[in-house]
Amino acid sequence: MVSTTRKKELFNAVVSRYEADIARHRVTLHMYINDPIAVADHSNIVEEIVGLVDKLASSEDSLKSLKQKSEYLFFADDSDEE
C-alpha cells in the first residue's frame, strides 16, 4: 500500500502539473492577444486562440475536479493506516 506521504506527494505533483498548464496557456493567450510580434508567424490566429482557450478550460476543469475529488481519489484508504 502507498503511504499517505507518497499519496500527498503524488497529489501535489498532479496539482502542480495542472497549475503549470494553466499558467502556460494564460501566458500564451496574453501574448497572442497583446503582442503583435508573437502573432506574426501564425496565419490562423483565431483557431489558435480557440484551441488555447479550450486547453485552458480543460486544465482548469480538471484541476477543479481533482481538488473536489481528492479525498476519494487519493486518500480514501488512509483511515486504515492510522
Rosetta constraint file for C-alpha pairs under 8 A:
AtomPair CA 2 CA 6 HARMONIC 6.37 0.50
AtomPair CA 2 CA 7 HARMONIC 6.68 0.50
AtomPair CA 3 CA 7 HARMONIC 6.30 0.50
AtomPair CA 4 CA 8 HARMONIC 6.16 0.50
AtomPair CA 4 CA 75 HARMONIC 7.36 0.50
AtomPair CA 4 CA 78 HARMONIC 6.56 0.50
AtomPair CA 5 CA 9 HARMONIC 6.24 0.50
AtomPair CA 6 CA 10 HARMONIC 6.08 0.50
AtomPair CA 7 CA 11 HARMONIC 6.02 0.50
AtomPair CA 7 CA 74 HARMONIC 6.14 0.50
AtomPair CA 7 CA 75 HARMONIC 7.27 0.50
AtomPair CA 8 CA 12 HARMONIC 6.00 0.50
AtomPair CA 8 CA 74 HARMONIC 7.75 0.50
AtomPair CA 9 CA 13 HARMONIC 6.09 0.50
AtomPair CA 10 CA 14 HARMONIC 6.31 0.50
AtomPair CA 11 CA 15 HARMONIC 6.21 0.50
AtomPair CA 11 CA 70 HARMONIC 7.70 0.50
AtomPair CA 11 CA 74 HARMONIC 7.06 0.50
AtomPair CA 12 CA 16 HARMONIC 5.99 0.50
AtomPair CA 13 CA 17 HARMONIC 6.17 0.50
AtomPair CA 14 CA 18 HARMONIC 6.43 0.50
AtomPair CA 15 CA 19 HARMONIC 6.16 0.50
AtomPair CA 15 CA 63 HARMONIC 6.51 0.50
AtomPair CA 15 CA 66 HARMONIC 7.74 0.50
AtomPair CA 16 CA 20 HARMONIC 6.02 0.50
AtomPair CA 17 CA 21 HARMONIC 6.22 0.50
AtomPair CA 18 CA 22 HARMONIC 6.15 0.50
AtomPair CA 18 CA 59 HARMONIC 5.80 0.50
AtomPair CA 18 CA 60 HARMONIC 7.40 0.50
AtomPair CA 18 CA 62 HARMONIC 7.54 0.50
AtomPair CA 18 CA 63 HARMONIC 5.97 0.50
AtomPair CA 19 CA 23 HARMONIC 6.19 0.50
AtomPair CA 19 CA 59 HARMONIC 7.90 0.50
AtomPair CA 19 CA 63 HARMONIC 7.60 0.50
AtomPair CA 20 CA 24 HARMONIC 6.08 0.50
AtomPair CA 21 CA 25 HARMONIC 6.16 0.50
AtomPair CA 21 CA 56 HARMONIC 7.56 0.50
AtomPair CA 21 CA 59 HARMONIC 6.67 0.50
AtomPair CA 22 CA 26 HARMONIC 6.13 0.50
AtomPair CA 22 CA 56 HARMONIC 5.69 0.50
AtomPair CA 22 CA 59 HARMONIC 6.10 0.50
AtomPair CA 22 CA 60 HARMONIC 6.70 0.50
AtomPair CA 23 CA 27 HARMONIC 6.15 0.50
AtomPair CA 24 CA 28 HARMONIC 6.15 0.50
AtomPair CA 25 CA 29 HARMONIC 6.06 0.50
AtomPair CA 25 CA 52 HARMONIC 6.12 0.50
AtomPair CA 25 CA 53 HARMONIC 7.64 0.50
AtomPair CA 25 CA 55 HARMONIC 7.19 0.50
AtomPair CA 25 CA 56 HARMONIC 5.72 0.50
AtomPair CA 26 CA 30 HARMONIC 6.05 0.50
AtomPair CA 26 CA 56 HARMONIC 7.23 0.50
AtomPair CA 27 CA 31 HARMONIC 6.17 0.50
AtomPair CA 28 CA 32 HARMONIC 6.18 0.50
AtomPair CA 28 CA 52 HARMONIC 7.91 0.50
AtomPair CA 29 CA 33 HARMONIC 6.07 0.50
AtomPair CA 29 CA 49 HARMONIC 6.57 0.50
AtomPair CA 29 CA 52 HARMONIC 6.80 0.50
AtomPair CA 29 CA 53 HARMONIC 7.76 0.50
AtomPair CA 30 CA 34 HARMONIC 5.75 0.50
AtomPair CA 30 CA 35 HARMONIC 7.64 0.50
AtomPair CA 31 CA 35 HARMONIC 4.99 0.50
AtomPair CA 31 CA 36 HARMONIC 7.89 0.50
AtomPair CA 31 CA 38 HARMONIC 6.16 0.50
AtomPair CA 31 CA 39 HARMONIC 7.89 0.50
AtomPair CA 32 CA 36 HARMONIC 6.96 0.50
AtomPair CA 32 CA 38 HARMONIC 5.86 0.50
AtomPair CA 32 CA 39 HARMONIC 5.51 0.50
AtomPair CA 32 CA 45 HARMONIC 7.72 0.50
AtomPair CA 32 CA 49 HARMONIC 7.46 0.50
AtomPair CA 35 CA 39 HARMONIC 6.96 0.50
AtomPair CA 36 CA 40 HARMONIC 6.45 0.50
AtomPair CA 39 CA 43 HARMONIC 7.95 0.50
AtomPair CA 39 CA 45 HARMONIC 6.93 0.50
AtomPair CA 44 CA 48 HARMONIC 6.50 0.50
AtomPair CA 45 CA 49 HARMONIC 6.06 0.50
AtomPair CA 46 CA 50 HARMONIC 6.17 0.50
AtomPair CA 47 CA 51 HARMONIC 6.09 0.50
AtomPair CA 48 CA 52 HARMONIC 6.18 0.50
AtomPair CA 49 CA 53 HARMONIC 6.10 0.50
AtomPair CA 50 CA 54 HARMONIC 6.19 0.50
AtomPair CA 51 CA 55 HARMONIC 6.24 0.50
AtomPair CA 52 CA 56 HARMONIC 6.00 0.50
AtomPair CA 53 CA 57 HARMONIC 6.06 0.50
AtomPair CA 54 CA 58 HARMONIC 6.09 0.50
AtomPair CA 55 CA 59 HARMONIC 6.13 0.50
AtomPair CA 56 CA 60 HARMONIC 6.12 0.50
AtomPair CA 57 CA 61 HARMONIC 5.99 0.50
AtomPair CA 58 CA 62 HARMONIC 6.00 0.50
AtomPair CA 59 CA 63 HARMONIC 6.09 0.50
AtomPair CA 60 CA 64 HARMONIC 6.16 0.50
AtomPair CA 61 CA 65 HARMONIC 6.13 0.50
AtomPair CA 62 CA 66 HARMONIC 6.02 0.50
AtomPair CA 63 CA 67 HARMONIC 6.18 0.50
AtomPair CA 64 CA 68 HARMONIC 6.16 0.50
AtomPair CA 65 CA 69 HARMONIC 6.02 0.50
AtomPair CA 66 CA 70 HARMONIC 5.59 0.50
AtomPair CA 69 CA 73 HARMONIC 5.92 0.50
AtomPair CA 70 CA 74 HARMONIC 5.46 0.50
AtomPair CA 70 CA 75 HARMONIC 6.90 0.50
AtomPair CA 71 CA 75 HARMONIC 4.82 0.50
AtomPair CA 71 CA 76 HARMONIC 5.76 0.50
AtomPair CA 72 CA 76 HARMONIC 4.94 0.50
AtomPair CA 77 CA 81 HARMONIC 7.54 0.50
AtomPair CA 78 CA 82 HARMONIC 6.87 0.50
